[in-house]
Amino acid sequence: MKKSSEKYSYKIVYTRNAAKDIKKLDSVVKKRIGKKLKLLASNPLKHSTKLSDSRIGNYRWRVGNYRIIFDIKRKRIEILRIRHRREVYK
């Protein structure tokens, strides 16, 4: 029998834009987002919000004032953008 953590294990993949966004963040925010990503990757839809406009992505997570925009494809979470909440939807 599988453990519950194995049941929802997703692989996290970053797009080129997301990697650029991460490089621009300060180290405190990077650590906070990294910890939250590990936690949320076990069951991504539980804490996500479906976006009404799917041009930038299908789902988002909120981490303080930052938003992580992502799509789910098979057993992969594709991180599209990580930006401040006032900039991410522009």
N, C-alpha and C positions, 0 to 999 in steps of 0.2 A: 504494500500500500504506500502511495506517495504521501509525503508530507505536504502540508498546505503551502509552504514556501516554494516547493518545487512545482506545484500545480500552476502557479502564476509567474514563473520565471520568464521574463522577457529580456531580450538583448537590446541594449541602448546603442543607437547609431546616431552620430552627429553629421549634419550637412556642413558644407563648407561655410555657409553663412552663420550657422550656429557656432562653429569653431571660432570664427572671427569675433562674434559677439562675446564669447567667453574670454577671449584674450583681452578685451577692452575693460572687463570688470576688475575691481580691486580684489585683493586676496581674501578678505573677510566674506564678501558676497560669493566668491567662487566656492569657498568651503561650505557655506550655507546651502548653496544650490546643489553641490555635489552630494551632501548628506541627504538632502530631500529627494534627489533623483534615485538614489539607492533604495530609499524607503518606498517611493511611489512606484518603482518598477516592478514590485512584487504583485501589484494589482492596479494597473494604471487607470482603469475606468472608474474605480471607486471614488477617487478624489479629484477627478477631472471634470471640466465643464465643456459641453459641446458648443462649438462656435457656430453662430448663425451664418456667417459668411465664410465659406470654405476656401476662398482664394488664397488665404495665408496659411491655412491648416484646418484640421478638423476638431482638435481638442486643445485645451490649455490647462496648465497648472498655475496656481498662484503661490509664489514664494516671496512673502513680504511685498515690496513694491515692484517686484519683477514678475514677468509672465514667461512661461515656457510653452511655446507653441509646438505641437507635435501631431504626428499621424501614427496610426498603428497598422502595420502590414504584417500579416501572419503572426509570428512570435517576436516581432521587432518593433521597438518604439523608435521612430525616426524623429529626432529633435530638429525642428526647422529653424526656430529663432529663440533667443533668450535676450529679452530687452526690458527696459524700464516700462512700466505700465502706460506712461504718457506717450511713448514712442512706438510701441509694438504694433499698434493697429493702423498706423499711417501708411 
